[in-house]
Amino acid sequence: MLIEGLRRLDAERLEVPVGYKPGMRVRGIIYADETLEAFLEPQSIAQVANVATLPGIVSASLAMPDIHTGYGFTIGGVAAFTLKEGVVSPGGVGYDINCGVRLLRSNLRKQDIAHRLKELVESLFREIPAGVGSKGRIRLGHEDERKLLLKGAGWAIEQGYGDASDLERIESGGCMEGADPSLISQKAYERGRAQQGTLGSGNHFLEIQYVDEIYDEEAARAFGLFEGQVTVMIHTGSRGFGHQVCTDFLDVMERASGKYNIELADKELACAPYGSPEAQDYLSAMAAAANYAWANRQCIMHWTREALMKALGISPQGLGMTLLYDVAHNVAKVEEHIVEGKKMRLVVHRKGATRAFPPGHPELPSAYKKTGQPVLIPGDMGRASFVLAGTERAMQLTFGSTCHGAGRVMSRHQAIRQAKGRAIWREMEDKGIIVRSTGRGTLAEEMSEAYKDVSEVVDVVHRAGISRKVARLRPMGVVKG
């Protein structure tokens, strides 16, 4: 049944019309079929409409099918603003700056490790620090941390964590330009000093998977994927460092909104004009946090390879574990897009949304020029994850964006209540999935029922043409915080 006030544009899209809320400058568009429409929260629809009231927004306020209520912007939200009249809003990026996903492919097949799965998961659990406030092996001095913030994944490679060839398979080469370490608060430095190379908690994970279905043979070959192949997915971000950067700048932006007389439909949309000192400072601090996250995933990848080689007693060549791609899903970036036939530079906010650039895009590595950008979509720990490819239609409709995951349907508190009396780890083991976590509560928060079915989410973006299915990955072993 259609939600009151919305209009269905087609099988995959709902329109939030101008006038749904006062002050809307553009319409809202939510990617959801009739099945996923049933999961839409009134508050998340309101957030789509609220974003549409911000100055300088172009085309539409967008939400992907993994939409759920967030801080200011909905999670799954995409919005692009002109550089002249538009704004920058930390709520359009979120607290976990450059939370993202990295996928590693290997020479191994599922049958090569099935009999040793528990041992491998235990090894990864020992080697990769995880959990709330977890501390890593790396202890950063102030100068080291400053260099890391400027160089991102390149800093980690300079320390011996990986190879320079990894950089071409990371969004933005693993380093966002314009980072300014002088804008980072002492508290953010303190929080980041001991957390580099850590997985964190909540929905972050490290997962051993296998490819169980190929949808696009040509793209799968280009990505180096084959049926039965063992892969590893890493999902984490900028940890406490990025959280503190966001916290610090929310105060700055709240003052800036008043200073520049920006009327806000919700105070959580605090923002500043793109060209203002406040917006430029935020973007420079955000870039530093994004670089922290890319270095973090680079270090975790290196230790993952080491742990698997040691546990399996094989050589680097035998393991053959290489980086397929790394994508961010919580950033704001200046990009070039065509709007109403005109080429424009826009600041695109993606919050719980993944970049999905098409074949031939200049930012893609040569290996993926024909296929389009690899798009990595993690699901819940009990079902599946997906590899998609970016499309030209995404550039036309969504500023080169698609979904980022399954999307929650239960709050963490609801999930914990629902899981009371259940042994989630045992339920997972009954499905053939080995799980290790630092706390029982984490598994309750992250159980499958707390999320939409990622297959349904991915089917919507595939049918809408804003990314296309390449392969499905099934979980075998999971490490959670």
C-alpha positions in Angstrom: 0.0 0.0 0.0 1.4 3.4 -1.0 2.5 5.6 1.9 0.4 8.7 2.1 1.9 11.7 0.4 4.3 9.7 -1.7 4.0 8.9 -5.4 5.3 5.8 -7.1 7.4 6.7 -10.2 8.1 3.2 -11.3 8.6 -0.3 -9.8 11.8 0.7 -8.1 11.3 4.4 -7.1 9.0 6.5 -4.9 8.8 10.3 -5.2 8.6 12.6 -2.1 7.0 15.6 -3.9 8.0 19.2 -3.4 5.5 20.4 -0.8 5.6 17.2 1.3 7.4 19.5 3.8 7.6 23.3 3.7 10.7 24.8 2.1 11.6 21.8 -0.2 13.7 23.1 -3.2 13.7 19.8 -5.0 11.8 16.5 -4.8 13.0 13.5 -2.9 13.4 10.1 -4.6 13.6 6.9 -2.6 14.7 3.6 -4.3 12.3 1.0 -2.9 10.0 -1.6 -4.5 6.7 -2.6 -2.9 8.5 -5.1 -0.7 11.0 -2.6 0.7 8.4 0.1 0.9 6.9 -1.7 3.8 10.1 -1.1 5.8 10.1 2.7 5.3 10.1 4.7 8.6 8.2 8.0 8.7 11.2 9.7 10.2 13.5 8.5 7.3 11.0 9.9 4.7 11.0 13.2 6.7 14.8 13.3 6.6 14.8 12.9 2.8 12.4 15.8 2.6 14.4 17.9 5.1 17.6 17.5 3.0 15.6 18.8 0.0 15.3 22.2 1.8 19.0 22.9 2.0 20.5 25.7 -0.2 22.0 24.8 -3.5 20.8 21.2 -3.7 20.4 20.0 -7.3 18.2 17.4 -9.0 16.7 15.6 -6.0 17.4 14.4 -2.4 18.0 10.7 -2.9 17.8 7.6 -0.7 18.9 4.1 -1.6 16.9 1.0 -0.8 18.9 0.3 2.4 17.4 3.6 3.8 16.9 4.0 7.5 16.9 6.9 10.0 20.2 8.6 10.7 21.6 11.8 12.1 20.2 14.6 10.0 20.5 12.8 6.7 19.0 9.4 6.4 21.4 6.5 6.1 21.4 5.6 2.5 21.2 9.3 1.6 22.8 11.0 -1.4 22.6 14.8 -2.1 24.7 17.0 -4.4 25.1 20.8 -4.0 26.5 23.5 -6.2 29.8 25.0 -5.2 28.4 28.5 -5.5 25.1 28.4 -3.6 25.4 25.0 -2.0 26.4 23.8 1.5 28.5 21.2 3.3 26.8 19.3 6.1 28.6 16.8 8.5 25.2 15.1 8.8 25.5 14.1 5.2 28.7 12.2 5.9 28.0 10.8 9.4 30.1 10.1 12.5 32.1 7.2 11.0 33.9 9.1 8.3 34.9 6.8 5.4 33.4 3.8 6.8 33.9 1.5 3.8 34.5 -2.0 2.5 37.5 -3.7 1.1 37.4 -7.1 -0.7 40.3 -9.5 -1.0 40.3 -12.4 -3.5 42.5 -15.5 -3.2 43.7 -18.6 -5.1 41.9 -20.8 -2.5 38.7 -22.7 -3.0 36.0 -23.3 -0.5 37.0 -27.0 -0.1 40.6 -26.0 0.7 39.7 -24.4 4.0 36.3 -25.9 5.0 37.9 -28.4 7.4 40.0 -25.8 9.0 37.5 -22.9 9.2 37.4 -22.7 13.1 41.2 -22.5 13.2 41.3 -19.7 10.6 38.6 -17.7 12.3 40.4 -18.1 15.7 43.6 -16.9 14.1 42.0 -13.8 12.6 40.3 -13.1 15.9 43.6 -13.2 17.7 45.5 -11.1 15.1 43.0 -8.4 14.2 42.0 -6.3 17.3 38.2 -5.8 17.5 35.6 -4.4 19.8 34.7 -1.1 21.5 37.8 0.9 22.3 40.1 -1.8 20.9 43.7 -0.9 20.6 45.9 -2.0 17.8 49.6 -3.1 17.4 50.5 0.3 16.0 51.4 3.1 18.5 51.5 6.4 16.7 53.6 9.3 17.8 52.2 12.8 16.9 54.4 13.1 13.8 53.5 9.6 12.6 49.8 10.4 13.0 50.2 13.6 11.1 51.9 11.8 8.2 49.2 9.1 8.2 46.5 11.8 8.0 48.2 13.3 4.9 49.0 10.0 3.1 46.3 7.6 4.0 46.9 4.0 2.7 50.2 5.2 1.2 51.5 5.8 4.8 50.6 2.2 5.7 52.4 0.9 2.6 55.5 2.9 3.5 55.5 1.1 6.8 55.5 -2.3 5.0 51.8 -3.0 5.2 51.1 -4.0 1.6 52.3 -3.0 -1.8 52.2 0.2 -3.8 50.1 -1.5 -6.5 47.3 -1.7 -4.0 46.7 2.0 -4.3 45.2 1.9 -7.8 42.5 -0.4 -6.5 41.4 1.9 -3.7 38.9 4.7 -4.2 40.8 8.0 -4.5 44.0 6.0 -4.5 43.6 5.6 -0.8 44.2 9.2 -0.1 41.9 12.2 -0.2 43.6 15.4 -1.1 43.3 18.5 1.0 43.7 16.9 4.4 44.9 19.4 7.1 46.2 17.8 10.3 46.4 21.3 12.0 42.5 21.3 12.1 42.3 18.1 14.2 41.6 18.5 17.9 43.8 17.1 20.6 41.0 14.8 21.7 40.7 13.3 18.1 44.5 12.8 18.0 44.3 11.0 21.4 41.4 8.8 20.3 43.1 7.8 17.0 46.6 7.2 18.4 46.0 3.6 19.6 43.2 2.6 17.2 45.0 2.4 13.9 44.7 -1.2 12.6 41.6 -2.1 14.5 38.2 -3.4 13.4 35.9 -1.7 16.0 32.5 -2.8 16.9 28.8 -2.7 15.8 28.3 -3.6 12.2 32.0 -3.7 11.4 33.4 -7.1 10.6 36.0 -9.2 8.9 34.5 -12.1 7.0 35.8 -15.2 5.2 33.4 -15.8 2.3 33.2 -17.8 -0.9 31.8 -17.0 -4.3 28.6 -19.0 -4.7 27.1 -17.4 -7.8 28.3 -15.4 -10.8 25.8 -13.2 -12.6 28.2 -11.5 -15.1 31.0 -13.7 -16.4 32.9 -11.0 -18.2 32.9 -8.6 -15.2 33.8 -11.4 -12.8 36.8 -12.4 -14.9 38.0 -8.7 -14.9 37.5 -8.7 -11.1 39.4 -12.0 -10.8 36.4 -13.8 -9.3 35.3 -17.5 -9.9 32.7 -19.8 -8.4 33.9 -21.5 -5.2 36.7 -19.0 -4.6 37.6 -17.9 -1.1 37.4 -14.1 -0.5 37.8 -11.9 2.5 35.7 -8.8 3.2 36.8 -6.1 5.6 34.2 -3.5 6.8 35.4 -0.7 9.1 36.1 3.0 9.1 37.9 5.8 10.9 37.1 4.5 14.4 37.1 7.0 17.3 39.2 9.4 15.4 36.5 10.1 12.7 33.8 10.1 15.3 35.6 12.9 17.2 36.2 14.9 14.0 32.5 14.8 13.3 31.6 15.7 16.9 34.0 18.7 16.9 32.6 20.1 13.6 29.0 19.7 14.4 29.5 22.5 17.0 31.3 24.6 14.4 28.5 24.1 11.8 25.7 24.8 14.3 27.2 28.2 14.8 27.9 28.7 11.1 24.2 28.0 10.2 23.2 31.0 12.3 26.1 33.1 11.1 25.1 32.6 7.5 21.3 32.8 8.2 20.6 29.3 6.9 17.1 28.1 7.9 17.2 24.5 9.0 14.3 22.1 8.8 16.2 20.1 11.5 19.1 21.3 13.6 21.0 18.0 12.8 21.4 19.4 9.2 23.8 22.1 10.5 25.8 23.3 7.6 27.8 26.1 6.1 28.2 27.5 2.5 30.7 25.5 0.5 33.0 28.4 0.0 33.0 29.4 3.7 36.0 28.9 6.0 33.9 26.6 8.2 32.9 24.3 5.3 36.5 24.2 3.9 37.9 23.4 7.3 35.4 20.6 7.8 36.2 19.1 4.4 40.0 19.2 5.2 39.4 17.6 8.6 37.0 15.0 7.0 39.7 14.2 4.4 42.2 13.5 7.2 39.7 11.1 8.8 39.0 9.5 5.5 42.8 8.9 5.1 42.9 7.4 8.6 40.2 4.9 7.5 42.1 3.9 4.4 45.3 3.4 6.3 43.3 1.3 8.8 41.8 -1.0 6.2 45.3 -1.3 4.6 46.9 -2.5 7.9 44.0 -4.9 8.6 44.4 -6.4 5.1 48.1 -7.0 5.6 47.6 -8.8 8.9 44.8 -10.8 7.5 47.1 -12.2 4.8 49.8 -12.9 7.3 47.4 -14.7 9.7 46.0 -16.9 6.9 49.4 -17.8 5.5 50.6 -18.7 9.0 47.5 -20.8 9.9 47.5 -22.6 6.5 51.3 -22.9 6.2 51.3 -21.6 2.7 53.4 -19.1 0.7 52.1 -15.7 -0.5 51.9 -17.2 -4.0 49.9 -20.2 -2.7 47.5 -17.9 -0.9 47.4 -15.4 -3.9 45.4 -12.9 -1.8 45.2 -9.6 -3.6 43.0 -6.5 -3.3 40.0 -6.4 -5.6 38.8 -3.0 -4.5 38.1 -0.6 -1.6 35.2 1.7 -1.5 34.0 4.4 0.9 30.4 4.9 1.8 30.5 7.9 4.2 32.2 10.9 2.5 31.6 14.2 0.8 33.5 14.8 -2.4 33.7 17.4 -5.2 32.9 15.6 -8.5 31.9 16.5 -12.0 28.4 15.5 -13.1 25.9 16.5 -15.8 22.7 18.2 -14.5 20.0 19.1 -17.0 22.6 18.9 -19.9 25.2 21.1 -18.2 28.5 19.8 -16.8 28.8 21.0 -13.2 31.2 20.6 -10.3 29.2 19.5 -7.2 29.9 18.5 -3.7 28.3 15.1 -3.4 27.4 13.8 0.0 27.1 10.0 0.3 26.0 8.7 3.7 25.6 5.0 3.7 25.8 5.0 -0.1 28.5 3.7 -2.4 30.1 5.4 -5.4 29.2 3.4 -8.5 31.2 5.0 -11.4 30.6 3.6 -15.0 32.8 2.0 -17.6 35.4 4.4 -19.0 35.3 6.8 -16.0 38.7 8.5 -15.7 39.0 7.7 -11.9 38.9 3.9 -12.5 42.0 1.7 -12.8 42.7 0.4 -16.3 41.7 -3.2 -15.2 38.2 -2.0 -14.6 37.8 0.6 -17.3 35.6 -1.8 -19.4 33.5 -3.2 -16.6 32.8 -0.1 -14.5 33.8 0.3 -10.8 33.6 -2.7 -8.5 30.8 -2.0 -5.9 31.0 -3.9 -2.7 27.8 -4.5 -0.8 28.0 -6.3 2.6 25.0 -8.1 3.9 24.3 -9.4 7.4 26.6 -12.1 8.8 24.1 -14.9 8.2 23.1 -14.4 4.5 25.2 -13.0 1.7 27.2 -10.1 0.3 27.4 -8.9 -3.3 29.9 -7.5 -5.8 28.2 -5.2 -8.3 29.5 -2.9 -11.0 28.9 0.8 -11.6 26.8 2.0 -14.6 26.2 5.0 -16.8 22.6 5.1 -15.5 23.9 5.7 -12.0 25.7 8.8 -13.3 22.5 10.0 -14.9 20.2 9.3 -12.0 22.1 9.2 -8.7 25.4 11.1 -9.1 27.2 7.8 -9.6 25.8 6.2 -6.4 24.1 3.1 -5.2 23.3 1.2 -2.0 25.9 0.3 0.7 24.4 -2.7 2.5 21.3 -4.3 3.7 20.0 -1.6 6.0 18.7 -2.1 9.5 15.0 -2.8 10.3 15.6 -3.0 14.1 17.4 -0.7 16.4 20.2 -2.3 18.3 18.1 -2.3 21.5 15.2 -4.0 19.7 17.6 -6.7 18.3 19.0 -7.4 21.8 15.5 -7.8 23.2 14.5 -10.1 20.4 17.6 -12.2 20.8 17.1 -12.7 24.5 17.5 -16.4 25.4 19.0 -17.3 22.1 22.5 -18.4 21.3 23.1 -16.5 18.1 26.6 -18.0 17.6 25.1 -21.5 17.8 22.4 -20.6 15.3 25.1 -19.4 13.0 27.2 -22.5 13.5 24.1 -24.6 12.6 24.2 -22.8 9.2 27.8 -23.7 8.8 29.1 -20.2 9.7 31.7 -19.8 12.4 31.5 -16.5 14.3 33.8 -15.0 16.9 33.1 -11.7 18.7 34.3 -9.8 21.7 30.8 -9.7 23.2 27.6 -11.7 23.1 25.6 -8.4 22.8 27.3 -7.7 19.5 25.9 -10.9 17.9 22.4 -10.1 19.1 22.6 -6.5 17.7 23.9 -7.9 14.4 21.6 -11.0 13.9 20.1 -11.4 10.4 16.6 -10.4 11.5 17.9 -7.0 12.4 18.5 -6.2 8.7 16.6 -6.2 5.5 17.4 -9.0 3.1 20.4 -7.7 1.2 19.3 -9.8 -1.9 16.1 -7.7 -2.1 18.1 -4.4 -1.7 20.5 -5.4 -4.4 17.7 -6.5 -6.8 16.2 -3.0 -6.6 19.4 -1.2 -7.6 20.1 -3.9 -10.3 16.6 -3.5 -11.8 16.8 0.3 -11.5 20.1 0.1 -13.5 22.2 2.1 -11.0 24.5 -0.8 -10.6 24.5 -4.4 -11.9 25.0 -7.7 -10.2 28.4 -9.4 -10.8 28.7 -12.0 -8.0 27.2 -13.2 -4.7 29.4 -14.1 -1.7 28.3 -16.4 1.1 29.8 -16.1 4.6 31.9 -19.0 6.1 33.6 -17.3 9.1 33.0 -14.0 10.7 35.0 -11.9 13.2 32.9 -9.1 14.9 33.8 -6.5 17.6 
